[in-house]
Structures are given as C-alpha cells and as structure tokens.
C-alpha cells in the first residue's frame, strides 16, 4: 500500500512504500509555495485512504 505525505519545507507531495526492511519514497509532485499545509495534509490522507481501499 502506498502512503502519502507532504514535505512542507520543500513543498512536495511524497509517496512511500514499506519493503519489510525499510521504506522507499519518491517525490510525486511539487506544490506551490504558500499552499495551505492543512489542505495538503488532507490531500495526503485522502490519497492514502484511496490506496488502502484499492
């Protein structure tokens, strides 16, 4: 399952996968500076839930 998170310092949406020996992560998208952090966190949560449901 893919878990999504944000990096508010670098303004990025990140996807991560557990491998059993650690996690792998990659940048999915850059977001505009000044984007509401709470909105980005809600997006990450919604994407994680969608991944879990799939």
PyMOL Python script that loads the backbone (N, CA, C, O; Angstrom):
from pymol import cmd

cmd.read_pdbstr("""\
ATOM      1  N   UNK A   1       0.843  -1.166   0.000  1.00  0.00           N
ATOM      2  CA  UNK A   1       0.000   0.000   0.000  1.00  0.00           C
ATOM      3  C   UNK A   1       0.898   1.242   0.000  1.00  0.00           C
ATOM      4  O   UNK A   1       1.923   1.282   0.679  1.00  0.00           O
ATOM      5  N   UNK A   2       0.506   2.217  -0.747  1.00  0.00           N
ATOM      6  CA  UNK A   2       1.240   3.478  -0.805  1.00  0.00           C
ATOM      7  C   UNK A   2       0.726   4.419   0.277  1.00  0.00           C
ATOM      8  O   UNK A   2      -0.479   4.603   0.449  1.00  0.00           O
ATOM      9  N   UNK A   3       1.669   5.007   0.996  1.00  0.00           N
ATOM     10  CA  UNK A   3       1.332   6.044   1.979  1.00  0.00           C
ATOM     11  C   UNK A   3       1.821   7.365   1.420  1.00  0.00           C
ATOM     12  O   UNK A   3       2.914   7.444   0.859  1.00  0.00           O
ATOM     13  N   UNK A   4       1.016   8.396   1.573  1.00  0.00           N
ATOM     14  CA  UNK A   4       1.354   9.713   1.041  1.00  0.00           C
ATOM     15  C   UNK A   4       1.625  10.665   2.192  1.00  0.00           C
ATOM     16  O   UNK A   4       1.031  10.566   3.265  1.00  0.00           O
ATOM     17  N   UNK A   5       2.533  11.584   1.940  1.00  0.00           N
ATOM     18  CA  UNK A   5       2.850  12.610   2.937  1.00  0.00           C
ATOM     19  C   UNK A   5       3.286  13.868   2.202  1.00  0.00           C
ATOM     20  O   UNK A   5       3.424  13.882   0.978  1.00  0.00           O
ATOM     21  N   UNK A   6       3.497  14.915   2.976  1.00  0.00           N
ATOM     22  CA  UNK A   6       3.976  16.160   2.399  1.00  0.00           C
ATOM     23  C   UNK A   6       5.276  16.567   3.079  1.00  0.00           C
ATOM     24  O   UNK A   6       5.535  16.213   4.229  1.00  0.00           O
ATOM     25  N   UNK A   7       6.064  17.298   2.359  1.00  0.00           N
ATOM     26  CA  UNK A   7       7.256  17.931   2.918  1.00  0.00           C
ATOM     27  C   UNK A   7       7.013  19.430   2.819  1.00  0.00           C
ATOM     28  O   UNK A   7       7.211  20.019   1.756  1.00  0.00           O
ATOM     29  N   UNK A   8       6.586  20.052   3.911  1.00  0.00           N
ATOM     30  CA  UNK A   8       6.231  21.473   3.848  1.00  0.00           C
ATOM     31  C   UNK A   8       7.427  22.389   3.592  1.00  0.00           C
ATOM     32  O   UNK A   8       7.265  23.502   3.092  1.00  0.00           O
ATOM     33  N   UNK A   9       8.621  21.919   3.934  1.00  0.00           N
ATOM     34  CA  UNK A   9       9.810  22.754   3.707  1.00  0.00           C
ATOM     35  C   UNK A   9      10.188  22.791   2.225  1.00  0.00           C
ATOM     36  O   UNK A   9      10.560  23.839   1.697  1.00  0.00           O
ATOM     37  N   UNK A  10      10.088  21.643   1.567  1.00  0.00           N
ATOM     38  CA  UNK A  10      10.455  21.551   0.156  1.00  0.00           C
ATOM     39  C   UNK A  10       9.248  21.675  -0.770  1.00  0.00           C
ATOM     40  O   UNK A  10       9.407  21.680  -1.991  1.00  0.00           O
ATOM     41  N   UNK A  11       8.029  21.776  -0.198  1.00  0.00           N
ATOM     42  CA  UNK A  11       6.790  21.936  -0.969  1.00  0.00           C
ATOM     43  C   UNK A  11       6.594  20.770  -1.938  1.00  0.00           C
ATOM     44  O   UNK A  11       6.449  20.963  -3.145  1.00  0.00           O
ATOM     45  N   UNK A  12       6.594  19.542  -1.374  1.00  0.00           N
ATOM     46  CA  UNK A  12       6.466  18.339  -2.190  1.00  0.00           C
ATOM     47  C   UNK A  12       5.437  17.371  -1.610  1.00  0.00           C
ATOM     48  O   UNK A  12       5.258  17.276  -0.396  1.00  0.00           O
ATOM     49  N   UNK A  13       4.775  16.664  -2.505  1.00  0.00           N
ATOM     50  CA  UNK A  13       3.925  15.530  -2.138  1.00  0.00           C
ATOM     51  C   UNK A  13       4.772  14.286  -2.354  1.00  0.00           C
ATOM     52  O   UNK A  13       5.383  14.126  -3.411  1.00  0.00           O
ATOM     53  N   UNK A  14       4.813  13.406  -1.362  1.00  0.00           N
ATOM     54  CA  UNK A  14       5.702  12.249  -1.372  1.00  0.00           C
ATOM     55  C   UNK A  14       4.889  10.974  -1.200  1.00  0.00           C
ATOM     56  O   UNK A  14       3.922  10.940  -0.438  1.00  0.00           O
ATOM     57  N   UNK A  15       5.288   9.929  -1.912  1.00  0.00           N
ATOM     58  CA  UNK A  15       4.692   8.602  -1.747  1.00  0.00           C
ATOM     59  C   UNK A  15       5.742   7.683  -1.145  1.00  0.00           C
ATOM     60  O   UNK A  15       6.919   7.762  -1.497  1.00  0.00           O
ATOM     61  N   UNK A  16       5.311   6.800  -0.225  1.00  0.00           N
ATOM     62  CA  UNK A  16       6.239   5.877   0.426  1.00  0.00           C
ATOM     63  C   UNK A  16       5.632   4.484   0.470  1.00  0.00           C
ATOM     64  O   UNK A  16       4.418   4.311   0.583  1.00  0.00           O
ATOM     65  N   UNK A  17       6.523   3.490   0.376  1.00  0.00           N
ATOM     66  CA  UNK A  17       6.122   2.093   0.415  1.00  0.00           C
ATOM     67  C   UNK A  17       6.990   1.354   1.408  1.00  0.00           C
ATOM     68  O   UNK A  17       8.211   1.512   1.405  1.00  0.00           O
ATOM     69  N   UNK A  18       6.374   0.543   2.262  1.00  0.00           N
ATOM     70  CA  UNK A  18       7.129  -0.317   3.171  1.00  0.00           C
ATOM     71  C   UNK A  18       7.662  -1.517   2.409  1.00  0.00           C
ATOM     72  O   UNK A  18       6.950  -2.106   1.595  1.00  0.00           O
ATOM     73  N   UNK A  19       8.914  -1.883   2.669  1.00  0.00           N
ATOM     74  CA  UNK A  19       9.518  -3.018   1.965  1.00  0.00           C
ATOM     75  C   UNK A  19       9.761  -4.205   2.881  1.00  0.00           C
ATOM     76  O   UNK A  19      10.146  -5.279   2.418  1.00  0.00           O
ATOM     77  N   UNK A  20       9.543  -4.023   4.169  1.00  0.00           N
ATOM     78  CA  UNK A  20       9.869  -5.057   5.129  1.00  0.00           C
ATOM     79  C   UNK A  20      11.253  -4.845   5.732  1.00  0.00           C
ATOM     80  O   UNK A  20      11.541  -5.351   6.817  1.00  0.00           O
ATOM     81  N   UNK A  21      12.092  -4.115   5.052  1.00  0.00           N
ATOM     82  CA  UNK A  21      13.426  -3.804   5.552  1.00  0.00           C
ATOM     83  C   UNK A  21      13.652  -2.306   5.652  1.00  0.00           C
ATOM     84  O   UNK A  21      14.775  -1.857   5.881  1.00  0.00           O
ATOM     85  N   UNK A  22      12.612  -1.548   5.485  1.00  0.00           N
ATOM     86  CA  UNK A  22      12.690  -0.081   5.489  1.00  0.00           C
ATOM     87  C   UNK A  22      11.666   0.445   4.503  1.00  0.00           C
ATOM     88  O   UNK A  22      10.929  -0.328   3.890  1.00  0.00           O
ATOM     89  N   UNK A  23      11.621   1.731   4.354  1.00  0.00           N
ATOM     90  CA  UNK A  23      10.668   2.344   3.434  1.00  0.00           C
ATOM     91  C   UNK A  23      11.398   2.927   2.233  1.00  0.00           C
ATOM     92  O   UNK A  23      12.543   3.368   2.332  1.00  0.00           O
ATOM     93  N   UNK A  24      10.712   2.919   1.103  1.00  0.00           N
ATOM     94  CA  UNK A  24      11.158   3.607  -0.096  1.00  0.00           C
ATOM     95  C   UNK A  24      10.219   4.778  -0.308  1.00  0.00           C
ATOM     96  O   UNK A  24       9.022   4.666  -0.044  1.00  0.00           O
ATOM     97  N   UNK A  25      10.742   5.900  -0.782  1.00  0.00           N
ATOM     98  CA  UNK A  25       9.908   7.071  -1.013  1.00  0.00           C
ATOM     99  C   UNK A  25      10.340   7.766  -2.288  1.00  0.00           C
ATOM    100  O   UNK A  25      11.495   7.673  -2.705  1.00  0.00           O
ATOM    101  N   UNK A  26       9.393   8.468  -2.905  1.00  0.00           N
ATOM    102  CA  UNK A  26       9.689   9.252  -4.094  1.00  0.00           C
ATOM    103  C   UNK A  26       8.805  10.487  -4.125  1.00  0.00           C
ATOM    104  O   UNK A  26       7.688  10.484  -3.607  1.00  0.00           O
ATOM    105  N   UNK A  27       9.314  11.520  -4.729  1.00  0.00           N
ATOM    106  CA  UNK A  27       8.531  12.740  -4.886  1.00  0.00           C
ATOM    107  C   UNK A  27       7.507  12.515  -5.982  1.00  0.00           C
ATOM    108  O   UNK A  27       7.842  12.065  -7.078  1.00  0.00           O
ATOM    109  N   UNK A  28       6.252  12.831  -5.679  1.00  0.00           N
ATOM    110  CA  UNK A  28       5.166  12.683  -6.644  1.00  0.00           C
ATOM    111  C   UNK A  28       4.923  13.995  -7.379  1.00  0.00           C
ATOM    112  O   UNK A  28       4.745  14.015  -8.597  1.00  0.00           O
ATOM    113  N   UNK A  29       4.917  15.093  -6.620  1.00  0.00           N
ATOM    114  CA  UNK A  29       4.633  16.389  -7.229  1.00  0.00           C
ATOM    115  C   UNK A  29       5.195  17.503  -6.362  1.00  0.00           C
ATOM    116  O   UNK A  29       5.249  17.396  -5.137  1.00  0.00           O
ATOM    117  N   UNK A  30       5.606  18.558  -7.015  1.00  0.00           N
ATOM    118  CA  UNK A  30       5.957  19.791  -6.313  1.00  0.00           C
ATOM    119  C   UNK A  30       4.681  20.615  -6.195  1.00  0.00           C
ATOM    120  O   UNK A  30       3.877  20.654  -7.126  1.00  0.00           O
ATOM    121  N   UNK A  31       4.498  21.262  -5.076  1.00  0.00           N
ATOM    122  CA  UNK A  31       3.317  22.104  -4.877  1.00  0.00           C
ATOM    123  C   UNK A  31       3.773  23.556  -4.716  1.00  0.00           C
ATOM    124  O   UNK A  31       4.891  23.808  -4.268  1.00  0.00           O
ATOM    125  N   UNK A  32       2.925  24.494  -5.075  1.00  0.00           N
ATOM    126  CA  UNK A  32       3.328  25.897  -4.985  1.00  0.00           C
ATOM    127  C   UNK A  32       3.642  26.316  -3.548  1.00  0.00           C
ATOM    128  O   UNK A  32       2.947  25.924  -2.611  1.00  0.00           O
ATOM    129  N   UNK A  33       4.678  27.101  -3.391  1.00  0.00           N
ATOM    130  CA  UNK A  33       4.995  27.673  -2.074  1.00  0.00           C
ATOM    131  C   UNK A  33       3.789  28.479  -1.615  1.00  0.00           C
ATOM    132  O   UNK A  33       3.130  29.146  -2.413  1.00  0.00           O
ATOM    133  N   UNK A  34       3.517  28.409  -0.346  1.00  0.00           N
ATOM    134  CA  UNK A  34       2.379  29.139   0.204  1.00  0.00           C
ATOM    135  C   UNK A  34       1.078  28.357   0.193  1.00  0.00           C
ATOM    136  O   UNK A  34       0.064  28.838   0.699  1.00  0.00           O
ATOM    137  N   UNK A  35       1.091  27.146  -0.382  1.00  0.00           N
ATOM    138  CA  UNK A  35      -0.110  26.308  -0.359  1.00  0.00           C
ATOM    139  C   UNK A  35      -0.417  25.940   1.086  1.00  0.00           C
ATOM    140  O   UNK A  35       0.487  25.638   1.864  1.00  0.00           O
ATOM    141  N   UNK A  36      -1.683  25.966   1.434  1.00  0.00           N
ATOM    142  CA  UNK A  36      -2.128  25.683   2.797  1.00  0.00           C
ATOM    143  C   UNK A  36      -1.687  24.283   3.227  1.00  0.00           C
ATOM    144  O   UNK A  36      -2.083  23.288   2.620  1.00  0.00           O
ATOM    145  N   UNK A  37      -0.873  24.213   4.268  1.00  0.00           N
ATOM    146  CA  UNK A  37      -0.351  22.938   4.757  1.00  0.00           C
ATOM    147  C   UNK A  37      -1.467  22.002   5.186  1.00  0.00           C
ATOM    148  O   UNK A  37      -1.399  20.801   4.924  1.00  0.00           O
ATOM    149  N   UNK A  38      -2.487  22.526   5.838  1.00  0.00           N
ATOM    150  CA  UNK A  38      -3.603  21.675   6.283  1.00  0.00           C
ATOM    151  C   UNK A  38      -4.310  21.050   5.083  1.00  0.00           C
ATOM    152  O   UNK A  38      -4.716  19.889   5.148  1.00  0.00           O
ATOM    153  N   UNK A  39      -4.463  21.787   4.006  1.00  0.00           N
ATOM    154  CA  UNK A  39      -5.105  21.245   2.803  1.00  0.00           C
ATOM    155  C   UNK A  39      -4.245  20.147   2.188  1.00  0.00           C
ATOM    156  O   UNK A  39      -4.764  19.130   1.728  1.00  0.00           O
ATOM    157  N   UNK A  40      -2.935  20.354   2.180  1.00  0.00           N
ATOM    158  CA  UNK A  40      -2.036  19.326   1.656  1.00  0.00           C
ATOM    159  C   UNK A  40      -2.075  18.069   2.507  1.00  0.00           C
ATOM    160  O   UNK A  40      -2.006  16.960   1.977  1.00  0.00           O
ATOM    161  N   UNK A  41      -2.182  18.226   3.807  1.00  0.00           N
ATOM    162  CA  UNK A  41      -2.271  17.064   4.695  1.00  0.00           C
ATOM    163  C   UNK A  41      -3.564  16.304   4.456  1.00  0.00           C
ATOM    164  O   UNK A  41      -3.580  15.074   4.497  1.00  0.00           O
ATOM    165  N   UNK A  42      -4.646  17.025   4.208  1.00  0.00           N
ATOM    166  CA  UNK A  42      -5.916  16.351   3.891  1.00  0.00           C
ATOM    167  C   UNK A  42      -5.805  15.594   2.571  1.00  0.00           C
ATOM    168  O   UNK A  42      -6.335  14.491   2.440  1.00  0.00           O
ATOM    169  N   UNK A  43      -5.118  16.182   1.593  1.00  0.00           N
ATOM    170  CA  UNK A  43      -4.903  15.503   0.316  1.00  0.00           C
ATOM    171  C   UNK A  43      -4.099  14.230   0.525  1.00  0.00           C
ATOM    172  O   UNK A  43      -4.455  13.178  -0.006  1.00  0.00           O
ATOM    173  N   UNK A  44      -3.023  14.312   1.290  1.00  0.00           N
ATOM    174  CA  UNK A  44      -2.196  13.132   1.556  1.00  0.00           C
ATOM    175  C   UNK A  44      -3.003  12.047   2.256  1.00  0.00           C
ATOM    176  O   UNK A  44      -2.883  10.868   1.923  1.00  0.00           O
ATOM    177  N   UNK A  45      -3.819  12.438   3.219  1.00  0.00           N
ATOM    178  CA  UNK A  45      -4.653  11.460   3.925  1.00  0.00           C
ATOM    179  C   UNK A  45      -5.651  10.809   2.972  1.00  0.00           C
ATOM    180  O   UNK A  45      -5.850   9.595   3.019  1.00  0.00           O
ATOM    181  N   UNK A  46      -6.281  11.610   2.104  1.00  0.00           N
ATOM    182  CA  UNK A  46      -7.266  11.070   1.168  1.00  0.00           C
ATOM    183  C   UNK A  46      -6.604  10.111   0.174  1.00  0.00           C
ATOM    184  O   UNK A  46      -7.164   9.061  -0.141  1.00  0.00           O
ATOM    185  N   UNK A  47      -5.431  10.463  -0.312  1.00  0.00           N
ATOM    186  CA  UNK A  47      -4.726   9.573  -1.238  1.00  0.00           C
ATOM    187  C   UNK A  47      -4.319   8.266  -0.562  1.00  0.00           C
ATOM    188  O   UNK A  47      -4.386   7.200  -1.174  1.00  0.00           O
ATOM    189  N   UNK A  48      -3.898   8.347   0.696  1.00  0.00           N
ATOM    190  CA  UNK A  48      -3.544   7.144   1.444  1.00  0.00           C
ATOM    191  C   UNK A  48      -4.772   6.254   1.620  1.00  0.00           C
ATOM    192  O   UNK A  48      -4.687   5.038   1.448  1.00  0.00           O
ATOM    193  N   UNK A  49      -5.909   6.852   1.960  1.00  0.00           N
ATOM    194  CA  UNK A  49      -7.142   6.072   2.122  1.00  0.00           C
ATOM    195  C   UNK A  49      -7.550   5.430   0.796  1.00  0.00           C
ATOM    196  O   UNK A  49      -7.992   4.281   0.773  1.00  0.00           O
ATOM    197  N   UNK A  50      -7.405   6.164  -0.301  1.00  0.00           N
ATOM    198  CA  UNK A  50      -7.737   5.615  -1.620  1.00  0.00           C
ATOM    199  C   UNK A  50      -6.834   4.426  -1.939  1.00  0.00           C
ATOM    200  O   UNK A  50      -7.301   3.400  -2.434  1.00  0.00           O
ATOM    201  N   UNK A  51      -5.542   4.568  -1.655  1.00  0.00           N
ATOM    202  CA  UNK A  51      -4.607   3.470  -1.882  1.00  0.00           C
ATOM    203  C   UNK A  51      -4.973   2.249  -1.049  1.00  0.00           C
ATOM    204  O   UNK A  51      -4.916   1.118  -1.531  1.00  0.00           O
ATOM    205  N   UNK A  52      -5.345   2.482   0.189  1.00  0.00           N
ATOM    206  CA  UNK A  52      -5.724   1.393   1.087  1.00  0.00           C
ATOM    207  C   UNK A  52      -6.972   0.673   0.570  1.00  0.00           C
ATOM    208  O   UNK A  52      -7.053  -0.554   0.613  1.00  0.00           O
ATOM    209  N   UNK A  53      -7.942   1.451   0.082  1.00  0.00           N
ATOM    210  CA  UNK A  53      -9.183   0.862  -0.426  1.00  0.00           C
ATOM    211  C   UNK A  53      -8.953   0.062  -1.717  1.00  0.00           C
ATOM    212  O   UNK A  53      -9.633  -0.931  -1.977  1.00  0.00           O
ATOM    213  N   UNK A  54      -7.998   0.508  -2.504  1.00  0.00           N
ATOM    214  CA  UNK A  54      -7.728  -0.176  -3.777  1.00  0.00           C
ATOM    215  C   UNK A  54      -7.030  -1.487  -3.516  1.00  0.00           C
ATOM    216  O   UNK A  54      -6.714  -2.216  -4.456  1.00  0.00           O
TER     217      UNK A  54
END
""", "prot")
cmd.dss("prot")
cmd.show_as("cartoon", "prot")
cmd.util.cbc("prot")
cmd.orient("prot")
